[in-house]
Amino acid sequence: MGIGLTVLACACFALLDTASKLVSVGVPMFMALWMRYLFQSLLTTAFVLHREGLRALRTTQPRFQALRGALFAATSLFGFISIMHMPLAEFTAVVATTPLCVTVVAALWLHQRVSAWRWLLVAVGLTGTLAIIRPGSDVFTWAMLWPLCLLVSGTGYQVISSKMAGHESPATTQLYTGWIATALVSLAVPFVWTQITDPWMWAGMFTMGLSSAVGHMMLLNAYARTTPVTIAPFLYSQIGFAMLAGWLVYRHVPDGWSMAGIAAIVLSGAASAWLTVRETR
């Protein structure tokens, strides 16, 4: 059940990225993000309060909650900009290197021991990222730097999440993350608000919020049913869903270099998860 929920959550996240790319052509970025966060926060709040009641509002880590919410907003912002300039599959593959970047932070900042095999996998994964963005080639534009900004904020988000694990209810964390991100983006909304008459744009923004809320709730339930090391390899199924969505909607198929980069990222991530299983036995 945990693996099944993980795969369904990845399908939801691929749908979120697809809807975001479609909406980005007709809706200002901050307005689209605000609508996504609002829909997501309302749906998450209804689900969490129904399941856990008012005790879900109590937090013992208010500063970490605020920081996590801010990093979540920054990650989504960089992701939205990146997805405007990149195909879905390549974008998803670059984002998938976040766990490898967390390994680097764990070694250099948290002073955790990292084996030589893990360093090799980090190198393979980051090489795969370079094969996708290809600095110095005709494919590379300055817009390709946005995914790297996303990796920085996403890595910080994951590190903060790991430090909060065991000290805070996942449902409470999800609740605060959504509303803090909504509040931050709300500061910019009055300056970009525009009249949206196309019903498909509204449907797209609702789909963004719904798929994000459902995906995160499924992932929370997956972690409640099985271990993170069991789930980790199946998180890469999102790349497959992204490739399928990119082909169905945009008729895009990654070129040879991008396919090689995607393969390197998937293999390094899956091998890293396998190493984690061995090390926790």
C-alpha positions in Angstrom: 0.0 0.0 0.0 2.8 2.4 0.8 4.5 1.8 -2.5 1.2 2.2 -4.4 0.5 5.5 -2.6 4.0 6.7 -3.5 3.5 6.0 -7.2 0.1 7.7 -7.2 1.6 10.7 -5.4 4.3 10.9 -8.1 1.5 10.9 -10.7 -0.1 13.8 -8.9 3.1 15.7 -8.8 3.6 15.2 -12.6 0.0 16.4 -13.1 0.9 19.5 -11.0 3.9 20.3 -13.1 1.9 19.8 -16.3 -0.9 22.1 -15.1 1.7 24.7 -14.0 3.3 24.7 -17.4 0.0 25.1 -19.2 -1.2 27.9 -16.8 2.1 29.8 -17.1 1.2 31.0 -20.6 -1.9 32.8 -19.5 -1.7 33.7 -15.8 0.9 35.9 -13.9 3.3 33.7 -12.0 2.6 35.0 -8.5 -1.2 34.9 -9.1 -0.9 31.2 -10.3 1.2 30.3 -7.3 -1.2 32.1 -4.9 -4.2 30.2 -6.3 -2.3 26.9 -6.1 -1.3 27.5 -2.4 -4.8 28.7 -1.5 -6.5 25.7 -3.0 -3.9 23.3 -1.5 -4.1 24.9 1.9 -7.9 24.8 2.1 -8.0 21.2 1.0 -5.2 20.2 3.4 -6.8 22.0 6.3 -10.2 20.3 5.8 -8.5 16.9 5.6 -6.1 17.4 8.6 -8.7 19.0 10.9 -11.2 16.2 10.0 -8.7 13.5 10.8 -6.8 15.0 13.8 -8.9 17.9 15.1 -7.6 21.2 16.6 -4.6 19.5 18.1 -3.1 19.6 14.6 -2.7 23.4 15.0 -0.2 23.0 17.9 3.4 23.3 16.9 6.6 22.9 19.0 8.8 24.2 16.2 7.4 27.6 15.1 10.8 28.9 13.7 11.5 25.8 11.7 7.9 25.8 10.4 8.3 29.4 9.2 11.7 28.6 7.6 10.3 25.4 5.9 7.3 27.4 4.6 9.6 30.1 3.2 11.8 27.5 1.5 8.8 25.7 0.1 7.6 29.0 -1.4 11.1 29.7 -2.9 11.3 26.2 -4.3 7.9 26.5 -5.9 8.8 29.9 -7.3 12.0 28.6 -8.9 10.2 25.5 -10.1 7.5 27.6 -11.8 10.1 29.7 -13.6 12.1 26.6 -14.5 9.2 24.8 -16.0 8.4 27.7 -18.2 11.7 27.2 -19.9 12.3 23.4 -19.7 10.5 20.3 -20.9 8.7 18.4 -18.2 10.9 15.2 -18.2 14.2 17.1 -18.0 12.9 19.5 -15.3 11.7 16.5 -13.2 15.0 14.7 -13.6 17.0 17.8 -12.4 14.7 18.1 -9.3 15.2 14.4 -8.6 18.9 15.1 -7.8 17.8 16.9 -4.6 18.4 13.8 -2.4 21.9 13.6 -3.7 22.5 17.3 -2.9 21.1 16.6 0.6 23.9 14.0 0.9 26.5 16.7 0.1 25.0 19.0 2.8 24.9 16.2 5.3 28.6 15.6 4.8 29.9 19.2 4.6 27.5 21.0 7.0 26.1 18.4 9.3 29.4 16.5 9.4 27.8 13.1 8.8 29.9 10.3 7.5 29.4 9.7 3.7 30.9 6.6 2.1 33.0 6.7 -1.1 30.2 4.9 -2.9 27.8 7.7 -2.1 30.2 10.3 -3.3 30.5 8.4 -6.5 26.7 8.4 -6.9 26.5 12.1 -6.2 29.1 12.7 -8.9 27.1 10.5 -11.4 23.8 12.2 -10.6 25.2 15.7 -10.9 26.9 14.7 -14.2 23.5 13.7 -15.4 22.2 17.1 -14.5 25.0 18.7 -16.5 24.1 16.4 -19.5 20.6 17.9 -19.4 21.4 21.6 -19.1 24.7 21.4 -21.1 26.5 24.6 -20.2 28.3 26.1 -23.2 26.1 24.3 -25.8 23.4 25.7 -28.0 20.8 24.1 -25.6 22.0 26.1 -22.7 20.4 29.5 -21.9 20.7 31.6 -18.7 17.2 30.4 -17.9 18.8 27.0 -17.2 20.3 28.5 -14.0 16.8 28.6 -12.4 16.7 24.8 -11.8 20.0 25.2 -10.0 18.4 27.8 -7.7 15.6 25.3 -7.2 18.1 22.6 -6.1 19.6 25.0 -3.5 16.2 25.9 -2.0 14.9 22.3 -2.3 17.9 20.9 -0.6 17.4 23.4 2.3 13.8 22.4 2.4 14.7 18.7 2.7 17.3 19.3 5.4 14.9 21.3 7.5 12.3 18.6 7.0 14.7 15.9 8.2 15.6 18.0 11.3 11.9 18.3 12.2 11.1 14.7 11.7 10.2 13.0 14.9 9.6 16.4 16.6 6.5 17.5 14.8 3.4 15.8 13.4 3.7 15.5 9.5 0.1 16.7 9.2 0.8 19.8 11.3 3.9 20.5 9.2 2.0 20.2 6.0 -0.7 22.5 7.4 1.7 25.3 8.4 3.9 24.9 5.2 0.9 25.5 3.0 -0.4 28.6 4.8 3.0 30.2 5.3 3.7 29.9 1.6 0.2 31.3 0.9 0.9 34.3 3.1 4.3 35.0 1.6 3.0 34.9 -2.0 0.0 37.1 -1.0 2.4 40.0 -0.6 3.0 40.1 -4.3 -0.5 39.2 -5.6 -2.0 42.7 -5.4 0.7 44.0 -7.8 0.1 41.3 -10.5 -3.6 40.5 -10.2 -5.4 40.4 -13.5 -8.8 39.4 -14.8 -8.9 35.8 -15.9 -11.8 35.1 -18.3 -10.6 31.8 -19.7 -12.3 29.0 -17.7 -9.5 26.6 -18.6 -7.0 28.8 -16.8 -9.1 28.6 -13.7 -9.4 24.8 -14.1 -5.6 24.6 -14.5 -5.0 26.6 -11.3 -7.5 24.4 -9.4 -5.8 21.3 -10.7 -2.5 22.7 -9.5 -3.9 23.0 -5.9 -5.8 19.7 -6.0 -2.9 17.6 -7.4 -0.4 19.2 -4.9 -2.7 18.6 -1.9 -3.6 15.1 -2.9 0.0 14.2 -3.8 1.4 15.4 -0.5 -1.4 13.7 1.5 -0.7 10.4 -0.3 3.0 10.7 0.4 2.4 11.4 4.1 0.2 8.3 4.2 2.8 6.3 2.4 5.5 7.2 4.9 3.0 6.2 7.7 2.6 2.7 6.1 6.2 1.9 5.3 9.8 3.0 5.7 11.5 5.9 3.8 14.1 3.5 2.3 11.3 1.4 0.8 9.6 4.4 -0.7 12.8 6.2 -2.0 13.3 4.2 -5.3 9.7 4.6 -6.3 9.9 8.4 -6.1 11.7 8.3 -9.4 8.5 7.1 -11.1 7.6 10.8 -11.3 10.2 11.1 -14.1 8.3 8.5 -16.1 5.0 10.2 -15.6 6.6 13.5 -16.6 7.9 12.0 -19.8 4.5 10.6 -20.6 2.8 14.0 -19.9 5.4 15.8 -22.0 4.8 13.5 -24.9 1.0 13.6 -24.6 0.6 17.3 -24.2 3.7 18.7 -26.1 4.8 15.8 -28.2 8.2 16.2 -26.7 10.7 13.4 -26.5 14.1 14.0 -24.7 17.1 13.9 -27.0 20.0 11.5 -26.6 22.0 13.7 -24.2 18.9 14.4 -22.0 18.0 10.7 -22.0 21.5 9.8 -20.8 21.3 12.4 -18.1 17.9 11.2 -17.0 19.2 7.6 -16.9 22.2 8.7 -14.8 20.0 10.5 -12.3 17.6 7.6 -11.9 20.3 5.0 -11.6 22.3 7.1 -9.0 19.2 7.8 -7.0 18.0 4.2 -7.0 21.5 3.0 -6.1 21.7 5.5 -3.3 18.3 4.2 -1.9 19.7 0.6 -2.2 22.8 1.7 -0.2 20.5 3.2 2.5 18.7 -0.2 2.8 22.0 -2.0 3.3 23.3 0.5 5.8 20.2 0.4 7.9 20.1 -3.4 8.2 
